[in-house]
Amino acid sequence: MEEQLNKWKAVVGAAWALAAIAVVFSGWMAYRYGLGETTGLNELNQLAPKAVINMPVIIGCAFQAVASILFATMFSMMNSIYQTSVDIWWQNQRALRRDSR
């Protein structure tokens, strides 16, 4: 019974590992490509470096991080439902064997 309860544990672990990688990579992408520096005119009408925020990239990275966490959460919930179903099935089997004696 124990091997059936832990059948999908590796898949859940892999989903969470991929989610962690996606969150780290999304943070790096948001930092690398979401923040930039261009030249623009300052208050004295001279060219000077100017910080620029690329909001579509930052929002996309945030959505990707949240989506990967939700994906891993979905796998955890499905594994929990599976384990509960297996446990209920084994309890029913024990009850049927006990009643048939």
Stockholm file with secondary structure:
# STOCKHOLM 1.0

chainA/1-101         MEEQLNKWKAVVGAAWALAAIAVVFSGWMAYRYGLGETTGLNELNQLAPKAVINMPVIIGCAFQAVASILFATMFSMMNSIYQTSVDIWWQNQRALRRDSR
#=GR chainA/1-101 SS CHHHHTTTHHHHHHHHHHHHHHHHHHHHHHHHHHEEEEEEECTTSCEEEEEEECHHHHHHHHHHHHHHHHHHHHHHHHHHHHHHHHHHHHHHHHHHHHHHC
#=GC SS_cons         CHHHHTTTHHHHHHHHHHHHHHHHHHHHHHHHHHEEEEEEECTTSCEEEEEEECHHHHHHHHHHHHHHHHHHHHHHHHHHHHHHHHHHHHHHHHHHHHHHC
//
